[in-house]
Amino acid sequence: MCRFVIYKGTSPVQLSHLLTRPCHSIINQAFDSRLRLDRRRPINGDGFGVGWYDTVYDEELGSQPCIFTSVTPAWNNANLIRLAEKIKSPLVFGHVRATTAGSLSLDNCHPFVFGKIMFMHNGGIADFHLIKRKLQSGLSDEVFNTVQGNTDSEWAFALFLSKLPNPHAKSFTPQVLQQAMLNTISALNSYAEEAGITEPSLMNFCVTDGESVVATRYISSRQDEAASLWFSSGTTFSEYMTGGHYKMTKADKRENIIMIASEPLTFEKADWMEIRTNNMVVITPKMNFLQIPIIDKFYVSPSDPAALNRGTDFAAAKGLLSPRNSLAPVQGREPAPQIVI
């Protein structure tokens, strides 16, 4: 029952307003996941991580993000609380972990980083041990040797890096990141098919280069819902009532802030919209938000009645989605032109 949150804004956010102060922040969700309670393991206490980019580029510091991880429970880490009060960033990745694969170690805590690229995963690659060797065999020595942990998530990141034309590039267009993500999902599906794996994989991936963000809500199934994923956008995200009650304000049509989260960070229903299953979302450097269907054999068109009948049991059993009757789905924006993989 991992959780992640992404913040991208035209102005930097103080990390405490995103991670520690809101009463339903991702840190509080680690022990109080009210909307999607994992009936097996209701606590995300297997480590956490936060990654952020400098507000102003400094040649001496470089363009790579800074990462802070810990294997202590996120809600009980004094260093996180202190740092969050003193750091601001226009692009933040936050992740709390409940182990499904891999040991409890700093190396297995998200976000994962290569150069200026940052990556997180919520979900699980089904029967990963059956495809791990196949995945590894296609990696360059450099990418293979970057993997420090032993999770399916970090190896998925290594696969993503192998799909980039040049992972060392100084800049990446949204289209390059988008295509690499599509190729990563396609490769994982191919490996699973070759290995005869029938259980679906939950692939809520997100990646950024500090300018663009690409995230997916995806499952390799036509019958099941993917792990939950929501987005919110507006002009300001602030505390409107003492006690950590935050809301997104939309003063005009501008989108100064876009957030993507496994679970909404506020209890204001109007703040959040659900991203459709088997869709990709892209935030461009100019703060444009695109929702794009991922067209493959597991895609079901919204016009197909089967799209309304995807089951929630699979993801709910893994603590990654609640049954529909406990939280009615909220429709997101109309999808952009389709992409086929």
C-alpha positions as CSV (number, residue, x, y, z in Angstrom):
1,M,0.0,0.0,0.0
2,C,2.6,2.5,-1.1
3,R,1.6,6.1,-1.7
4,F,3.2,8.9,-3.7
5,V,2.6,12.6,-4.3
6,I,3.9,14.9,-7.0
7,Y,4.0,18.7,-6.8
8,K,4.8,21.0,-9.8
9,G,4.3,24.7,-9.5
10,T,5.2,28.0,-11.1
11,S,6.4,29.0,-7.6
12,P,8.2,26.8,-5.1
13,V,6.3,25.2,-2.3
14,Q,7.6,24.9,1.3
15,L,7.9,21.1,1.7
16,S,6.0,21.2,5.1
17,H,2.9,22.5,3.3
18,L,3.0,19.4,1.1
19,L,4.4,16.7,3.4
20,T,3.9,17.3,7.1
21,R,1.3,20.1,7.9
22,P,-1.8,19.0,6.0
23,C,-3.9,16.7,8.2
24,H,-4.2,14.2,5.3
25,S,-0.7,14.7,3.9
26,I,1.1,11.7,2.4
27,I,2.9,11.3,5.7
28,N,-0.3,11.0,7.6
29,Q,-1.6,8.6,5.0
30,A,1.2,6.3,6.0
31,F,-0.7,5.5,9.1
32,D,-4.2,6.8,8.5
33,S,-5.2,6.0,4.9
34,R,-8.9,6.9,5.3
35,L,-10.0,6.5,1.7
36,R,-8.2,3.3,0.7
37,L,-7.4,1.3,3.8
38,D,-5.3,-1.8,3.2
39,R,-7.1,-4.5,5.1
40,R,-4.0,-6.6,5.3
41,R,-1.4,-4.0,6.3
42,P,-2.9,-0.7,7.1
43,I,0.5,1.0,7.9
44,N,3.1,2.3,5.4
45,G,6.0,2.1,7.7
46,D,8.7,0.6,5.5
47,G,10.5,3.8,4.8
48,F,9.9,7.0,2.8
49,G,11.7,9.3,0.5
50,V,11.4,12.8,-0.8
51,G,13.2,14.3,-3.8
52,W,13.2,17.9,-5.0
53,Y,15.0,20.3,-7.5
54,D,16.6,23.6,-6.6
55,T,14.5,26.6,-7.2
56,V,17.3,28.4,-8.9
57,Y,19.9,26.6,-11.0
58,D,23.4,26.6,-9.5
59,E,26.2,25.5,-11.8
60,E,28.3,24.2,-9.0
61,L,25.4,22.1,-7.6
62,G,24.3,20.9,-10.9
63,S,20.8,20.0,-12.2
64,Q,20.3,16.7,-10.4
65,P,17.6,16.5,-7.7
66,C,18.3,16.1,-4.0
67,I,17.0,13.0,-2.3
68,F,16.3,12.4,1.4
69,T,15.3,8.8,2.4
70,S,14.9,6.9,5.6
71,V,13.7,3.5,6.7
72,T,12.1,4.9,9.8
73,P,8.3,5.5,9.8
74,A,7.7,8.8,8.0
75,W,5.5,10.2,10.7
76,N,8.2,9.7,13.4
77,N,11.2,11.3,11.7
78,A,12.3,14.5,13.3
79,N,14.8,15.3,10.6
80,L,12.1,15.2,7.9
81,I,10.0,17.7,10.0
82,R,12.9,20.0,10.4
83,L,14.0,19.9,6.8
84,A,10.5,20.3,5.5
85,E,10.2,23.6,7.3
86,K,13.3,25.0,5.6
87,I,13.2,23.7,2.0
88,K,11.3,25.1,-0.9
89,S,11.1,23.6,-4.4
90,P,8.9,24.0,-7.5
91,L,9.0,20.2,-8.2
92,V,8.7,17.7,-5.5
93,F,8.3,13.9,-5.4
94,G,7.3,12.2,-2.1
95,H,6.8,8.5,-1.4
96,V,5.9,6.3,1.5
97,R,6.6,2.6,1.3
98,A,5.0,-0.6,2.3
99,T,7.2,-3.5,1.1
100,T,5.9,-5.9,-1.5
101,A,9.3,-6.9,-2.9
102,G,12.8,-6.2,-1.6
103,S,14.2,-5.7,1.8
104,L,13.8,-2.8,4.3
105,S,16.8,-0.6,3.3
106,L,17.6,2.9,2.1
107,D,18.5,1.5,-1.3
108,N,14.9,0.3,-1.8
109,C,13.3,3.6,-0.9
110,H,11.8,5.8,-3.6
111,P,12.4,8.1,-5.4
112,F,15.2,6.6,-7.5
113,V,17.6,8.9,-9.4
114,F,19.8,8.8,-12.4
115,G,21.4,12.1,-13.3
116,K,18.6,14.7,-13.4
117,I,15.9,12.0,-13.7
118,M,13.7,11.0,-10.8
119,F,11.3,8.0,-10.7
120,M,8.7,6.4,-8.4
121,H,6.3,3.5,-8.5
122,N,3.1,2.5,-6.8
123,G,2.0,-1.1,-7.4
124,G,3.9,-4.3,-8.2
125,I,5.2,-6.3,-11.2
126,A,3.5,-9.7,-11.0
127,D,5.9,-12.7,-10.6
128,F,8.8,-10.4,-11.1
129,H,11.3,-13.1,-10.4
130,L,10.2,-14.9,-13.6
131,I,11.2,-11.9,-15.8
132,K,14.0,-10.3,-13.8
133,R,16.8,-12.1,-15.7
134,K,15.2,-11.3,-19.1
135,L,14.9,-7.6,-18.1
136,Q,18.5,-7.4,-16.9
137,S,19.9,-9.0,-20.1
138,G,18.7,-6.1,-22.2
139,L,20.4,-3.4,-20.1
140,S,23.7,-1.7,-20.8
141,D,26.4,-2.3,-18.2
142,E,26.1,1.3,-17.0
143,V,22.4,1.1,-16.4
144,F,22.7,-2.4,-14.9
145,N,25.3,-1.1,-12.4
146,T,23.2,1.9,-11.3
147,V,20.7,-0.4,-9.5
148,Q,21.5,-0.5,-5.8
149,G,18.4,-2.1,-4.4
150,N,16.5,-5.3,-5.1
151,T,12.9,-4.1,-5.8
152,D,10.9,-4.6,-9.0
153,S,10.4,-0.8,-8.9
154,E,14.1,0.0,-9.3
155,W,14.6,-2.5,-12.1
156,A,11.6,-1.0,-13.9
157,F,13.4,2.4,-13.6
158,A,16.5,0.8,-15.1
159,L,14.4,-0.5,-17.9
160,F,13.0,3.0,-18.4
161,L,16.5,4.4,-18.6
162,S,17.4,1.9,-21.3
163,K,14.4,3.2,-23.4
164,L,15.7,6.8,-23.4
165,P,17.8,7.8,-26.5
166,N,20.4,9.3,-24.1
167,P,19.8,9.1,-20.3
168,H,22.7,11.5,-19.9
169,A,21.0,14.2,-22.0
170,K,21.0,17.7,-20.5
171,S,17.3,18.1,-21.4
172,F,14.4,15.9,-22.3
173,T,11.2,16.9,-24.1
174,P,7.9,15.6,-22.7
175,Q,7.5,13.5,-25.8
176,V,10.8,11.7,-25.1
177,L,9.9,10.9,-21.5
178,Q,6.4,9.9,-22.7
179,Q,7.7,7.5,-25.3
180,A,10.2,5.9,-23.0
181,M,7.4,5.3,-20.5
182,L,5.2,3.7,-23.1
183,N,8.1,1.5,-24.3
184,T,8.8,0.4,-20.7
185,I,5.2,-0.7,-20.1
186,S,5.2,-2.5,-23.5
187,A,8.5,-4.3,-22.6
188,L,7.2,-5.4,-19.2
189,N,4.0,-6.8,-20.8
190,S,6.0,-8.7,-23.4
191,Y,8.3,-10.2,-20.8
192,A,5.2,-11.3,-18.8
193,E,3.5,-12.8,-21.8
194,E,6.7,-14.7,-22.7
195,A,7.0,-16.1,-19.2
196,G,3.3,-17.2,-19.1
197,I,2.4,-14.8,-16.3
198,T,-1.3,-14.3,-15.9
199,E,-1.6,-12.2,-12.8
200,P,-2.0,-8.5,-13.7
201,S,0.8,-6.0,-13.0
202,L,0.1,-2.7,-11.3
203,M,2.2,0.0,-13.0
204,N,1.6,3.4,-11.6
205,F,4.9,4.9,-12.6
206,C,6.0,8.6,-12.5
207,V,9.1,10.2,-13.8
208,T,10.5,13.7,-14.1
209,D,13.6,15.5,-15.4
210,G,12.8,18.6,-13.3
211,E,10.9,20.3,-16.1
212,S,8.3,17.8,-17.3
213,V,6.4,15.1,-15.4
214,V,5.0,11.9,-16.8
215,A,2.8,9.5,-14.7
216,T,0.7,6.5,-15.5
217,R,-2.3,4.8,-14.0
218,Y,-2.0,1.4,-15.5
219,I,-2.8,-2.3,-15.0
220,S,-2.2,-5.2,-17.5
221,S,-5.8,-6.3,-17.4
222,R,-9.0,-5.5,-19.3
223,Q,-11.2,-6.5,-16.3
224,D,-9.6,-4.8,-13.3
225,E,-9.1,-1.3,-12.1
226,A,-5.5,0.0,-11.6
227,A,-4.2,1.4,-8.3
228,S,-5.7,4.8,-7.5
229,L,-4.4,8.0,-9.0
230,W,-5.8,11.6,-8.7
231,F,-4.8,15.1,-9.7
232,S,-5.6,18.6,-8.5
233,S,-4.8,21.9,-10.0
234,G,-5.3,25.6,-9.2
235,T,-3.7,28.9,-8.3
236,T,-2.9,28.3,-4.6
237,F,-2.7,25.4,-2.2
238,S,-3.0,26.7,1.4
239,E,-4.4,26.1,4.9
240,Y,-7.9,27.6,5.2
241,M,-8.5,26.4,8.8
242,T,-6.2,25.6,11.7
243,G,-5.5,21.9,12.2
244,G,-4.0,21.3,8.8
245,H,-7.1,21.7,6.7
246,Y,-5.9,22.6,3.2
247,K,-7.6,23.2,0.0
248,M,-6.8,24.1,-3.6
249,T,-8.0,27.5,-4.7
250,K,-8.9,28.3,-8.3
251,A,-8.9,32.1,-8.6
252,D,-8.8,32.0,-12.4
253,K,-8.1,29.7,-15.3
254,R,-4.3,29.7,-14.7
255,E,-2.8,26.5,-13.3
256,N,0.0,27.7,-11.1
257,I,0.0,24.3,-9.2
258,I,-0.6,20.8,-10.4
259,M,-0.5,17.9,-8.0
260,I,-0.8,14.1,-8.7
261,A,-1.3,11.8,-5.8
262,S,-2.2,8.2,-5.0
263,E,-4.8,9.5,-2.6
264,P,-6.2,13.0,-2.3
265,L,-4.4,15.3,0.1
266,T,-7.5,17.2,1.1
267,F,-11.1,16.3,2.0
268,E,-12.5,18.9,-0.4
269,K,-14.2,16.8,-3.1
270,A,-14.0,19.6,-5.7
271,D,-10.2,19.7,-5.4
272,W,-9.5,16.3,-6.9
273,M,-10.3,14.4,-10.1
274,E,-9.6,10.8,-10.7
275,I,-7.3,9.8,-13.6
276,R,-8.8,7.0,-15.7
277,T,-7.4,3.5,-15.6
278,N,-4.8,2.8,-18.4
279,N,-4.1,6.5,-19.0
280,M,-1.0,8.5,-18.9
281,V,-0.8,12.1,-17.7
282,V,1.8,14.6,-18.7
283,I,2.7,18.0,-17.2
284,T,4.7,20.1,-19.6
285,P,7.3,22.7,-18.7
286,K,4.6,25.4,-19.4
287,M,2.2,23.7,-16.9
288,N,-0.1,22.2,-19.5
289,F,-1.9,19.1,-18.2
290,L,-2.6,16.2,-20.7
291,Q,-4.5,13.0,-20.0
292,I,-3.7,10.4,-22.7
293,P,-5.1,6.9,-23.2
294,I,-2.5,4.1,-23.5
295,I,-3.8,2.0,-26.3
296,D,-2.8,-1.6,-26.2
297,K,-4.5,-4.9,-25.7
298,F,-5.5,-4.0,-22.1
299,Y,-7.1,-0.7,-23.0
300,V,-10.9,-0.4,-22.9
301,S,-12.5,2.7,-24.4
302,P,-14.7,4.9,-22.2
303,S,-17.5,4.3,-24.7
304,D,-17.3,0.6,-24.2
305,P,-19.7,-0.6,-21.5
306,A,-16.9,-2.8,-20.2
307,A,-15.1,0.3,-19.0
308,L,-17.7,0.8,-16.3
309,N,-17.4,-2.8,-15.2
310,R,-13.7,-3.0,-14.3
311,G,-13.5,-4.8,-11.0
312,T,-11.9,-3.3,-7.9
313,D,-11.2,-6.5,-6.0
314,F,-7.7,-7.1,-7.3
315,A,-6.2,-3.7,-6.5
316,A,-8.3,-3.4,-3.3
317,A,-6.9,-6.8,-2.0
318,K,-3.4,-5.3,-2.4
319,G,-4.4,-2.1,-0.5
320,L,-4.2,0.1,-3.6
321,L,-7.8,0.8,-4.3
322,S,-11.1,1.0,-2.4
323,P,-14.3,-0.7,-3.6
324,R,-16.4,1.7,-5.7
325,N,-19.2,1.9,-3.2
326,S,-16.8,3.5,-0.6
327,L,-15.7,6.3,-2.8
328,A,-17.5,7.1,-6.0
329,P,-15.2,7.7,-9.0
330,V,-14.8,11.3,-10.1
331,Q,-14.3,11.7,-13.8
332,G,-11.3,13.6,-15.0
333,R,-10.9,15.7,-18.1
334,E,-11.6,14.5,-21.5
335,P,-8.6,12.5,-22.9
336,A,-6.2,13.9,-25.4
337,P,-5.5,12.1,-28.7
338,Q,-4.8,8.4,-28.2
339,I,-1.4,6.8,-28.2
340,V,-0.8,3.2,-29.3
341,I,1.9,1.0,-28.0
